[in-house]
């Protein structure tokens, strides 16, 4: 039986900007694949290029001196070759987004029902849009959807606002949903509810999820594969159990070590010294070497390439064999 093609396939994705300091290489050669019906995570610190990569998938990035290149295929469509009208059809209907701050993306002067209806009218032909809005709100667990559809965003709690965002993202039955830090600022109980909902809808609607996060706990509980991103590049990729239990890159190890442990007392939180380099001032060689305790001369002078650790598990590091 021939396997189904990936729902999302990205190869050599670059997003660069011109500036007075030179070229800003915010995303610099990213490869990633998402199969149908799976949840894949992209993790890393703030400033590593995760959200910019997510936006670039539907060509939503804009800015001075923008240069975007590479191959992006969403459900077989060549995104880089699509016209603006075709992109508008792709966005929402084939690939949709759940953003991290619903109050920043929900219109405060429109009811939630009006905002969901707007999405449905753009992409679907249904007999009664109001009935469909009620069905979508009910699907994401909004109580009394017939009356709450006339409520405004400020009348909902943070968790319910995020459910409204999910409803908008799923209103047109997309093939893949990009969830960019979808539970930021929500307490852990509501986080669990939101991800239980997302996982259930993924299975019910046969869609894929690309999760953008810095929370390795969410990755461990919800994703099957993970891409670790640093300074615009993927530095490690593989199945979640393999990457979390046998991390090969020092950066991945640092992220895992920084996760608080409830089962043992610690006097001080563990962190990674230094910070992510500015994308216009990237260091020579390995981009992580100024922060890496294992860096050698090769790391400082030669940029590493992806190497195979085991089947399906890859790492971008010169010294991974020596530090295992």
HELIX and SHEET records of a PDB file:
HELIX    1   1 UNK A   50  UNK A   56  1                                   7    
HELIX    2   2 UNK A   79  UNK A   81  5                                   3    
HELIX    3   3 UNK A   84  UNK A   93  1                                  10    
HELIX    4   4 UNK A  102  UNK A  105  1                                   4    
HELIX    5   5 UNK A  112  UNK A  123  1                                  12    
HELIX    6   6 UNK A  129  UNK A  139  1                                  11    
HELIX    7   7 UNK A  145  UNK A  148  1                                   4    
HELIX    8   8 UNK A  153  UNK A  155  5                                   3    
HELIX    9   9 UNK A  158  UNK A  170  1                                  13    
HELIX   10  10 UNK A  188  UNK A  205  1                                  18    
HELIX   11  11 UNK A  216  UNK A  222  1                                   7    
HELIX   12  12 UNK A  240  UNK A  245  1                                   6    
HELIX   13  13 UNK A  250  UNK A  257  1                                   8    
HELIX   14  14 UNK A  289  UNK A  291  5                                   3    
HELIX   15  15 UNK A  297  UNK A  301  1                                   5    
SHEET    1   A 4 UNK A  24  UNK A  34  0                                        
SHEET    2   A 4 UNK A   8  UNK A  17 -1                                        
SHEET    3   A 4 UNK A  67  UNK A  74 -1                                        
SHEET    4   A 4 UNK A  77  UNK A  78 -1                                        
SHEET    1   B 8 UNK A  95  UNK A  98  0                                        
SHEET    2   B 8 UNK A 176  UNK A 180  1                                        
SHEET    3   B 8 UNK A 208  UNK A 213  1                                        
SHEET    4   B 8 UNK A  39  UNK A  43  1                                        
SHEET    5   B 8 UNK A 225  UNK A 230  1                                        
SHEET    6   B 8 UNK A 233  UNK A 239 -1                                        
SHEET    7   B 8 UNK A 313  UNK A 316 -1                                        
SHEET    8   B 8 UNK A 306  UNK A 310 -1                                        
END                                                                             
